[in-house]
Every structure is written in C-alpha cells, then in structure tokens.
Amino acid sequence: MITSAPRKEFTLDYPISQVVTTVNSTLRLAGHRLLDSNNVLKTYRIAIVYGFNTAIMTVQLNQVGENSTKCTFEIFNTTGSRVQPGTLTGMLDKYLLTFTNLLTGKIKIIEKPQPQPQPKISPDNESRNNNPVLKIVLAVIVIAIIVYLFVSK
C-alpha cells in the first residue's frame, strides 16, 4: 500500500525574510537538524526526531507579494522507517505549531549564556602537590601495608 506523504500548503501574511528566520530558529530546537538548504530557491530539508519516530521534512518558501509568503511543508519517512502516515501528520502538525508560535512571537528561544573560561592554574599555584595532609595519609597507608605484610608471615 503506497500512500502520499503528508503535505500542508498555505500562504502567510509575513515577509519571506521573517519566515526564513523562523525556519532557521526552529533548527535550534531539540530534535530538528538541517540536512541541506538552498538559499536561492528558499528550500530546506530538515530531519525531525520526536521520540522514536524519525522523518525528513522539506520546506519550500515562495514570495507571493511584498508581505506574503507561500509555504509548502511535506514530510517523509526516513529510509527503513515504518512510521505510519497518521504519525507523520502528527509530527508535521507539531512542527507547524512550534513554527507558528515562533513566527507570531508567542514563544522565544532563549540563548544559553556562554560559560566563562576558567583561569589556568600554573604549576606553582597548584595546591594538591603541596598539600601536607595528602602526603601524611599516603605515608600512613604505605606503612600500614608494610606492617601487614610483615605481620602476616
């Protein structure tokens, strides 16, 4: 049984630049990875992973007017995958919900602050080499092993 891939096609009242920015923003979310893109034709191929389900989605954007963009979203199974068409439709709907929430500004992606690099500790300032407690504990352990070996004979 061969079924066609789930496909959604509609026109948005947003300029194409804003729609492209939103598509790129969705790629920073977990479970979305850009496989390839064509910036001239405004086409994208995105891998989507939701749980154990994987799929490939193609996105085509066409500028219809000055402030409107025709969008086509189509989702396919990955090679060897047995995801049902209903599940693919659900994956597409979930992506479109996130996409429209990002486009309208209902949700925003907050960038994580970059970790500050830790200063390097020079060998002169390393406290573990100059720690007398560690040396005493190590000496007690070695003496205990030597005493145990002599006593056990």
HUZIKA-V38776 format. One record per residue. N is the residue number from 1. RES is the residue in one small letter. SS is DSSP state (hx for helix, st for strand, lp for the rest). PHI is phi in whole degrees, -180 to 180 (none if undefined). NEAR is the number of other C-alpha atoms within 12 Angstrom. Layout:
BEGIN
N/RES/SS/PHI/NEAR, N/RES/SS/PHI/NEAR
END
This chain:
BEGIN
1/m/lp/none/5, 2/i/lp/-105/6, 3/t/lp/-119/12, 4/s/lp/-78/15, 5/a/lp/-71/24, 6/p/lp/-59/27, 7/r/st/-142/26, 8/k/st/-128/23, 9/e/st/-137/20, 10/f/st/-159/21, 11/t/st/-113/22, 12/l/st/-106/25, 13/d/lp/-89/21, 14/y/lp/-133/26, 15/p/lp/-66/23, 16/i/hx/-62/29, 17/s/hx/-64/21, 18/q/hx/-70/25, 19/v/hx/-68/34, 20/v/hx/-62/32, 21/t/hx/-61/20, 22/t/hx/-68/30, 23/v/hx/-60/37, 24/n/hx/-65/28, 25/s/hx/-68/28, 26/t/hx/-66/32, 27/l/lp/-72/28, 28/r/lp/-86/23, 29/l/lp/-84/25, 30/a/lp/-64/17, 31/g/lp/87/22, 32/h/st/-126/30, 33/r/st/-141/26, 34/l/st/-76/26, 35/l/st/-90/18, 36/d/st/-162/18, 37/s/st/-149/23, 38/n/st/-129/16, 39/n/lp/-72/18, 40/v/lp/-75/12, 41/l/lp/-88/14, 42/k/lp/57/26, 43/t/st/-121/28, 44/y/st/-137/31, 45/r/st/-122/30, 46/i/st/-122/34, 47/a/st/-87/33, 48/i/st/-123/34, 49/v/st/-128/29, 50/y/st/-123/22, 51/g/lp/67/13, 52/f/lp/-94/13, 53/n/st/-94/26, 54/t/st/-122/29, 55/a/st/-155/38, 56/i/st/-115/34, 57/m/st/-117/38, 58/t/st/-107/34, 59/v/st/-124/39, 60/q/st/-123/32, 61/l/st/-120/36, 62/n/st/-131/29, 63/q/st/-79/26, 64/v/st/-94/17, 65/g/st/-137/14, 66/e/lp/-64/15, 67/n/lp/-123/17, 68/s/st/-140/20, 69/t/st/-133/25, 70/k/st/-90/27, 71/c/st/-117/32, 72/t/st/-126/27, 73/f/st/-117/33, 74/e/st/-136/34, 75/i/st/-123/39, 76/f/st/-128/34, 77/n/st/-70/31, 78/t/lp/-80/21, 79/t/lp/-61/11, 80/g/lp/83/10, 81/s/lp/-80/17, 82/r/lp/-119/16, 83/v/lp/-72/26, 84/q/lp/-71/23, 85/p/hx/-57/24, 86/g/hx/-65/20, 87/t/hx/-68/25, 88/l/hx/-61/34, 89/t/hx/-63/26, 90/g/hx/-64/23, 91/m/hx/-65/35, 92/l/hx/-66/38, 93/d/hx/-63/21, 94/k/hx/-65/21, 95/y/hx/-63/37, 96/l/hx/-65/29, 97/l/hx/-64/17, 98/t/hx/-64/27, 99/f/hx/-60/34, 100/t/hx/-70/25, 101/n/hx/-66/20, 102/l/hx/-69/27, 103/l/hx/-66/28, 104/t/hx/-84/18, 105/g/lp/87/14, 106/k/lp/-67/12, 107/i/lp/-128/16, 108/k/lp/-132/18, 109/i/lp/-91/20, 110/i/lp/-94/10, 111/e/lp/-73/10, 112/k/lp/-73/7, 113/p/lp/-67/6, 114/q/lp/-72/6, 115/p/lp/-66/7, 116/q/lp/-77/6, 117/p/lp/-67/6, 118/q/lp/-80/6, 119/p/lp/-67/7, 120/k/lp/-73/9, 121/i/lp/-97/10, 122/s/lp/-75/10, 123/p/hx/-59/10, 124/d/hx/-68/10, 125/n/hx/-95/12, 126/e/lp/-70/11, 127/s/lp/-85/13, 128/r/lp/-71/14, 129/n/lp/-77/13, 130/n/lp/-105/13, 131/n/lp/-81/13, 132/p/hx/-70/12, 133/v/hx/-65/13, 134/l/hx/-63/14, 135/k/hx/-66/14, 136/i/hx/-66/13, 137/v/hx/-63/13, 138/l/hx/-64/14, 139/a/hx/-64/14, 140/v/hx/-63/14, 141/i/hx/-65/14, 142/v/hx/-64/14, 143/i/hx/-64/14, 144/a/hx/-64/14, 145/i/hx/-67/14, 146/i/hx/-64/14, 147/v/hx/-63/13, 148/y/hx/-62/12, 149/l/hx/-65/11, 150/f/hx/-72/10, 151/v/hx/-74/9, 152/s/lp/-77/8, 153/k/lp/-80/7
END
